[in-house]
Amino acid sequence: MNRDPTLDPDLLHTYVDGWRRHDVEAVRGTLAGDCEVVETNGLVYRGSDRVGEWMRNWLAAGGHIADWRITDSGAAGDLLVAEWQRICRWQGEEIAVQGATVCRPLGGRISYLREYGGRAAP
């Protein structure tokens, strides 16, 4: 059962769209100030300021989201979930990843987000 009346089922789509557009402030706008974001590689970023710093540094070092499509999404109680396919470039290599995200919004912002993923088969 959803106990958060501000639960926006499009919140994950907005987060992904910000990454796809390389828009740091749009991504930060989806996050609670004290959020926790766990990347597919297990790295943890705490706080929207830290997430913004990580994103700016990644983009400045040549990181590029070529495509990120949510293929299915929904809500389960207080959680938003999505399956996705992402293609990014990092250090000259194009990387295709299939994954899923689980997030817990609170007050209309993402308070916890965890991504699970692995390289897509060629």
VEXLUMSE-681986 format. One record per atom (N, C-alpha, C): residue number from 1; atom name; x, y, z. Coordinates in nm, 3 decimals. Each point is the difference from the previous one (the first is absolute). Layout:
REM VEXLUMSE-681986
REC,pos,site,c1,c2,c3
REC,NUM,CA,X,Y,Z
...
This chain:
REM VEXLUMSE-681986
REC,pos,site,c1,c2,c3
REC,1,N,0.084,-0.118,0.000
REC,1,CA,-0.084,0.118,0.000
REC,1,C,0.089,0.125,0.000
REC,2,N,-0.037,0.096,-0.080
REC,2,CA,0.074,0.126,-0.009
REC,2,C,-0.036,0.089,0.119
REC,3,N,0.099,0.031,0.081
REC,3,CA,-0.022,0.087,0.115
REC,3,C,0.047,0.143,-0.026
REC,4,N,0.051,0.028,-0.118
REC,4,CA,0.048,0.134,-0.033
REC,4,C,-0.092,0.062,-0.104
REC,5,N,-0.083,0.096,0.039
REC,5,CA,-0.094,0.058,-0.095
REC,5,C,0.067,0.080,-0.112
REC,6,N,0.131,0.027,0.012
REC,6,CA,0.071,0.075,-0.103
REC,6,C,0.071,-0.093,-0.099
REC,7,N,-0.025,-0.130,0.009
REC,7,CA,0.066,-0.096,-0.088
REC,7,C,-0.034,0.030,-0.146
REC,8,N,0.100,0.035,-0.078
REC,8,CA,-0.017,0.032,-0.141
REC,8,C,0.057,-0.115,-0.083
REC,9,N,-0.086,-0.075,-0.069
REC,9,CA,0.050,-0.115,-0.075
REC,9,C,0.096,0.038,-0.112
REC,10,N,0.006,0.127,-0.040
REC,10,CA,0.091,0.044,-0.106
REC,10,C,0.136,0.048,0.053
REC,11,N,0.020,-0.004,0.131
REC,11,CA,0.122,0.053,0.060
REC,11,C,0.126,-0.068,-0.055
REC,12,N,-0.002,-0.131,-0.014
REC,12,CA,0.117,-0.069,-0.056
REC,12,C,0.023,0.039,-0.146
REC,13,N,-0.107,0.019,-0.075
REC,13,CA,0.014,0.043,-0.140
REC,13,C,0.066,0.138,-0.005
REC,14,N,-0.037,0.088,0.091
REC,14,CA,0.058,0.135,0.006
REC,14,C,0.149,-0.007,0.035
REC,15,N,0.035,-0.086,0.096
REC,15,CA,0.140,-0.021,0.038
REC,15,C,0.082,-0.049,-0.119
REC,16,N,-0.048,-0.103,-0.069
REC,16,CA,0.070,-0.057,-0.115
REC,16,C,0.011,0.103,-0.112
REC,17,N,-0.107,0.075,-0.024
REC,17,CA,0.003,0.102,-0.104
REC,17,C,0.107,0.106,0.027
REC,18,N,0.017,0.039,0.127
REC,18,CA,0.105,0.094,0.036
REC,18,C,0.138,-0.053,-0.035
REC,19,N,0.024,-0.128,0.031
REC,19,CA,0.128,-0.061,-0.036
REC,19,C,0.016,-0.004,-0.152
REC,20,N,-0.106,-0.039,-0.070
REC,20,CA,0.008,-0.011,-0.146
REC,20,C,0.034,0.135,-0.063
REC,21,N,-0.049,0.109,0.058
REC,21,CA,0.028,0.134,-0.051
REC,21,C,0.126,0.061,0.059
REC,22,N,0.068,-0.073,0.089
REC,22,CA,0.121,0.049,0.068
REC,22,C,-0.031,0.126,0.081
REC,23,N,-0.117,0.005,0.060
REC,23,CA,-0.049,0.116,0.073
REC,23,C,0.011,-0.025,0.151
REC,24,N,0.110,0.043,0.056
REC,24,CA,0.029,-0.025,0.142
REC,24,C,-0.109,0.056,0.089
REC,25,N,-0.044,0.121,-0.026
REC,25,CA,-0.101,0.062,0.087
REC,25,C,-0.136,-0.070,-0.010
REC,26,N,-0.033,-0.053,-0.118
REC,26,CA,-0.125,-0.076,-0.013
REC,26,C,0.006,-0.128,0.083
REC,27,N,0.114,-0.067,-0.002
REC,27,CA,0.017,-0.121,0.082
REC,27,C,-0.008,0.037,0.147
REC,28,N,0.073,0.102,0.041
REC,28,CA,-0.003,0.041,0.140
REC,28,C,-0.141,0.041,0.044
REC,29,N,-0.079,0.054,-0.092
REC,29,CA,-0.135,0.040,0.032
REC,29,C,-0.093,-0.115,0.033
REC,30,N,0.039,-0.121,-0.038
REC,30,CA,-0.081,-0.118,0.034
REC,30,C,0.040,-0.060,0.134
REC,31,N,0.110,0.048,0.057
REC,31,CA,0.057,-0.064,0.119
REC,31,C,-0.026,0.079,0.128
REC,32,N,-0.025,-0.073,0.108
REC,32,CA,-0.005,0.062,0.132
REC,32,C,0.141,0.045,0.037
REC,33,N,0.011,0.104,0.080
REC,33,CA,0.131,0.053,0.039
REC,33,C,0.088,-0.103,0.066
REC,34,N,-0.060,-0.091,0.076
REC,34,CA,0.078,-0.102,0.073
REC,34,C,-0.015,-0.139,-0.064
REC,35,N,-0.019,-0.004,-0.130
REC,35,CA,-0.022,-0.127,-0.071
REC,35,C,0.122,-0.092,0.008
REC,36,N,-0.023,-0.124,-0.037
REC,36,CA,0.107,-0.097,-0.017
REC,36,C,-0.021,-0.067,-0.134
REC,37,N,0.104,0.004,-0.085
REC,37,CA,-0.004,-0.061,-0.132
REC,37,C,0.110,-0.105,-0.007
REC,38,N,-0.040,-0.124,-0.034
REC,38,CA,0.094,-0.111,-0.012
REC,38,C,0.006,-0.039,-0.147
REC,39,N,0.117,0.015,-0.059
REC,39,CA,0.021,-0.030,-0.141
REC,39,C,0.010,-0.150,-0.023
REC,40,N,-0.007,-0.042,-0.127
REC,40,CA,0.010,-0.142,-0.033
REC,40,C,0.133,-0.060,0.044
REC,41,N,0.104,0.081,0.008
REC,41,CA,0.131,-0.050,0.042
REC,41,C,0.017,-0.001,0.152
REC,42,N,-0.105,0.037,0.074
REC,42,CA,0.004,-0.004,0.145
REC,42,C,0.043,0.129,0.067
REC,43,N,0.047,0.099,-0.078
REC,43,CA,0.039,0.126,0.060
REC,43,C,-0.123,0.072,0.054
REC,44,N,0.016,0.063,0.116
REC,44,CA,-0.111,0.067,0.067
REC,44,C,0.028,0.150,0.006
REC,45,N,-0.102,0.078,-0.037
REC,45,CA,0.008,0.146,0.004
REC,45,C,-0.109,0.049,0.093
REC,46,N,0.036,0.076,0.101
REC,46,CA,-0.095,0.049,0.099
REC,46,C,-0.017,0.151,-0.013
REC,47,N,-0.124,0.041,-0.022
REC,47,CA,-0.033,0.141,-0.010
REC,47,C,-0.007,0.046,-0.145
REC,48,N,-0.097,0.086,-0.029
REC,48,CA,-0.017,0.046,-0.139
REC,48,C,0.120,0.082,-0.046
REC,49,N,0.066,0.071,0.091
REC,49,CA,0.120,0.075,-0.039
REC,49,C,0.109,-0.096,-0.047
REC,50,N,0.017,-0.111,0.071
REC,50,CA,0.103,-0.098,-0.035
REC,50,C,-0.034,-0.069,-0.133
REC,51,N,-0.128,-0.030,-0.021
REC,51,CA,-0.042,-0.060,-0.127
REC,51,C,0.030,0.098,-0.114
REC,52,N,-0.030,0.127,0.019
REC,52,CA,0.029,0.101,-0.102
REC,52,C,0.149,0.008,-0.029
REC,53,N,0.082,-0.003,0.104
REC,53,CA,0.146,0.004,-0.017
REC,53,C,0.048,-0.122,-0.079
REC,54,N,-0.049,-0.118,0.036
REC,54,CA,0.036,-0.124,-0.069
REC,54,C,-0.039,0.010,-0.147
REC,55,N,-0.121,0.045,-0.028
REC,55,CA,-0.048,0.010,-0.138
REC,55,C,0.084,0.100,-0.080
REC,56,N,0.026,0.117,0.057
REC,56,CA,0.083,0.101,-0.069
REC,56,C,0.139,-0.056,-0.029
REC,57,N,0.061,-0.066,0.096
REC,57,CA,0.134,-0.057,-0.019
REC,57,C,0.000,-0.109,-0.107
REC,58,N,-0.103,-0.084,0.001
REC,58,CA,-0.009,-0.108,-0.098
REC,58,C,-0.014,0.058,-0.141
REC,59,N,-0.086,0.099,-0.015
REC,59,CA,-0.019,0.063,-0.131
REC,59,C,0.127,0.073,-0.044
REC,60,N,0.066,0.071,0.090
REC,60,CA,0.122,0.075,-0.032
REC,60,C,0.114,-0.094,-0.041
REC,61,N,-0.001,-0.123,0.054
REC,61,CA,0.104,-0.097,-0.033
REC,61,C,-0.031,-0.075,-0.130
REC,62,N,-0.107,0.040,-0.069
REC,62,CA,-0.032,-0.061,-0.129
REC,62,C,-0.116,-0.099,0.004
REC,63,N,-0.062,-0.019,0.115
REC,63,CA,-0.116,-0.088,0.007
REC,63,C,-0.114,0.056,-0.084
REC,64,N,-0.072,-0.089,-0.064
REC,64,CA,-0.108,0.043,-0.089
REC,64,C,-0.111,-0.105,0.000
REC,65,N,-0.123,0.043,0.027
REC,65,CA,-0.115,-0.088,-0.014
REC,65,C,-0.049,0.013,-0.144
REC,66,N,0.020,-0.105,-0.079
REC,66,CA,-0.045,0.001,-0.139
REC,66,C,-0.148,-0.033,-0.008
REC,67,N,-0.048,-0.085,0.089
REC,67,CA,-0.141,-0.037,0.003
REC,67,C,-0.030,-0.064,0.135
REC,68,N,-0.117,0.027,0.051
REC,68,CA,-0.046,-0.063,0.124
REC,68,C,-0.151,-0.007,-0.011
REC,69,N,-0.051,-0.120,-0.021
REC,69,CA,-0.143,-0.020,-0.019
REC,69,C,-0.057,-0.087,0.111
REC,70,N,-0.105,0.048,0.062
REC,70,CA,-0.074,-0.082,0.095
REC,70,C,-0.093,-0.088,-0.081
REC,71,N,0.013,-0.132,0.018
REC,71,CA,-0.080,-0.094,-0.077
REC,71,C,-0.125,-0.045,0.075
REC,72,N,-0.001,0.015,0.131
REC,72,CA,-0.118,-0.033,0.080
REC,72,C,0.016,0.070,0.135
REC,73,N,-0.111,0.042,0.057
REC,73,CA,0.009,0.067,0.130
REC,73,C,-0.133,-0.012,0.072
REC,74,N,0.006,0.022,0.131
REC,74,CA,-0.122,-0.005,0.079
REC,74,C,0.028,0.037,0.144
REC,75,N,-0.104,-0.008,0.080
REC,75,CA,0.010,0.029,0.142
REC,75,C,-0.043,-0.123,0.077
REC,76,N,0.066,-0.023,0.111
REC,76,CA,-0.034,-0.110,0.089
REC,76,C,0.006,0.055,0.142
REC,77,N,-0.115,0.031,0.055
REC,77,CA,-0.001,0.060,0.133
REC,77,C,0.065,0.137,-0.006
REC,78,N,0.101,0.020,0.083
REC,78,CA,0.073,0.128,0.004
REC,78,C,0.119,0.002,-0.094
REC,79,N,0.015,-0.101,-0.083
REC,79,CA,0.115,-0.010,-0.089
REC,79,C,-0.038,0.026,-0.144
REC,80,N,0.093,0.061,-0.073
REC,80,CA,-0.010,0.008,-0.145
REC,80,C,0.106,-0.094,-0.056
REC,81,N,-0.035,-0.072,-0.105
REC,81,CA,0.092,-0.095,-0.061
REC,81,C,0.001,0.021,-0.150
REC,82,N,0.113,-0.028,-0.063
REC,82,CA,0.010,0.013,-0.145
REC,82,C,0.104,-0.097,-0.051
REC,83,N,-0.027,-0.057,-0.117
REC,83,CA,0.099,-0.073,-0.076
REC,83,C,0.043,0.091,-0.113
REC,84,N,0.127,-0.009,-0.039
REC,84,CA,0.051,0.093,-0.099
REC,84,C,0.115,-0.059,-0.080
REC,85,N,0.032,0.069,-0.109
REC,85,CA,0.117,-0.028,-0.082
REC,85,C,0.075,0.131,-0.016
REC,86,N,0.129,-0.004,0.023
REC,86,CA,0.080,0.122,-0.008
REC,86,C,0.123,-0.027,-0.085
REC,87,N,0.034,0.098,-0.081
REC,87,CA,0.125,-0.003,-0.076
REC,87,C,0.076,0.126,0.039
REC,88,N,0.121,-0.020,0.049
REC,88,CA,0.083,0.115,0.034
REC,88,C,0.140,-0.019,-0.056
REC,89,N,0.071,0.110,-0.006
REC,89,CA,0.140,-0.004,-0.040
REC,89,C,0.084,0.042,0.119
REC,90,N,0.102,-0.078,0.025
REC,90,CA,0.091,0.031,0.109
REC,90,C,0.139,-0.042,-0.041
REC,91,N,0.092,0.092,0.007
REC,91,CA,0.140,-0.022,-0.033
REC,91,C,0.015,-0.065,-0.138
REC,92,N,-0.077,0.054,-0.097
REC,92,CA,0.010,-0.046,-0.137
REC,92,C,-0.074,-0.128,-0.033
REC,93,N,-0.064,-0.060,0.098
REC,93,CA,-0.071,-0.126,-0.022
REC,93,C,-0.150,0.022,0.011
REC,94,N,-0.074,-0.056,-0.095
REC,94,CA,-0.146,0.004,0.009
REC,94,C,-0.046,-0.122,0.080
REC,95,N,-0.081,0.024,0.099
REC,95,CA,-0.043,-0.105,0.091
REC,95,C,-0.152,-0.007,0.000
REC,96,N,-0.054,-0.118,-0.032
REC,96,CA,-0.144,-0.023,0.005
REC,96,C,-0.031,-0.076,0.128
REC,97,N,-0.095,0.052,0.076
REC,97,CA,-0.036,-0.059,0.129
REC,97,C,-0.151,-0.020,0.003
REC,98,N,-0.042,-0.114,0.052
REC,98,CA,-0.140,-0.024,0.031
REC,98,C,-0.011,-0.002,0.152
REC,99,N,-0.105,0.062,0.053
REC,99,CA,-0.008,0.003,0.144
REC,99,C,-0.138,0.034,0.051
REC,100,N,-0.003,0.019,0.130
REC,100,CA,-0.123,0.036,0.070
REC,100,C,0.036,0.098,0.110
REC,101,N,-0.096,0.086,0.031
REC,101,CA,0.016,0.097,0.107
REC,101,C,-0.116,-0.015,0.096
REC,102,N,0.034,0.006,0.126
REC,102,CA,-0.100,0.003,0.107
REC,102,C,0.023,0.130,0.075
REC,103,N,-0.106,0.078,0.020
REC,103,CA,0.019,0.123,0.075
REC,103,C,-0.115,0.022,0.097
REC,104,N,0.031,0.070,0.105
REC,104,CA,-0.099,0.036,0.101
REC,104,C,-0.011,0.151,0.005
REC,105,N,-0.109,0.053,-0.054
REC,105,CA,-0.023,0.144,0.010
REC,105,C,-0.056,0.036,0.138
REC,106,N,0.025,0.121,0.038
REC,106,CA,-0.056,0.054,0.124
REC,106,C,-0.022,0.148,-0.023
REC,107,N,-0.121,0.046,0.021
REC,107,CA,-0.031,0.141,-0.020
REC,107,C,0.018,0.047,-0.143
REC,108,N,-0.023,-0.090,-0.097
REC,108,CA,0.010,0.038,-0.139
REC,108,C,0.139,-0.003,-0.060
REC,109,N,0.100,-0.042,0.078
REC,109,CA,0.140,-0.009,-0.047
REC,109,C,0.054,-0.138,0.029
REC,110,N,0.102,-0.040,-0.072
REC,110,CA,0.063,-0.131,0.021
REC,110,C,0.087,0.007,0.125
REC,111,N,-0.032,-0.082,0.098
REC,111,CA,0.082,-0.004,0.120
REC,111,C,0.101,-0.114,-0.005
REC,112,N,-0.034,-0.108,-0.071
REC,112,CA,0.090,-0.113,-0.014
REC,112,C,-0.017,-0.056,-0.140
REC,113,N,0.111,-0.026,-0.069
REC,113,CA,-0.004,-0.057,-0.133
REC,113,C,0.113,-0.100,-0.012
REC,114,N,-0.034,-0.119,-0.048
REC,114,CA,0.102,-0.104,-0.021
REC,114,C,-0.017,-0.058,-0.138
REC,115,N,0.111,-0.007,-0.073
REC,115,CA,0.000,-0.057,-0.133
REC,115,C,0.069,-0.136,0.001
REC,116,N,-0.057,-0.092,-0.075
REC,116,CA,0.055,-0.133,-0.022
REC,116,C,0.018,-0.016,-0.149
REC,117,N,0.112,-0.049,-0.044
REC,117,CA,0.018,-0.014,-0.143
REC,117,C,0.122,-0.079,-0.037
REC,118,N,0.005,-0.033,-0.125
REC,118,CA,0.114,-0.070,-0.057
REC,118,C,0.008,0.029,-0.148
REC,119,N,0.114,-0.027,-0.055
REC,119,CA,0.019,0.025,-0.143
REC,119,C,-0.097,-0.084,-0.081
REC,120,N,-0.056,0.065,-0.100
REC,120,CA,-0.093,-0.070,-0.090
REC,120,C,0.079,-0.092,-0.092
REC,121,N,-0.062,-0.110,-0.037
REC,121,CA,0.064,-0.093,-0.092
REC,121,C,0.015,0.066,-0.136
REC,122,N,0.112,-0.025,-0.067
REC,122,CA,0.021,0.062,-0.132
REC,122,C,-0.099,-0.052,-0.103
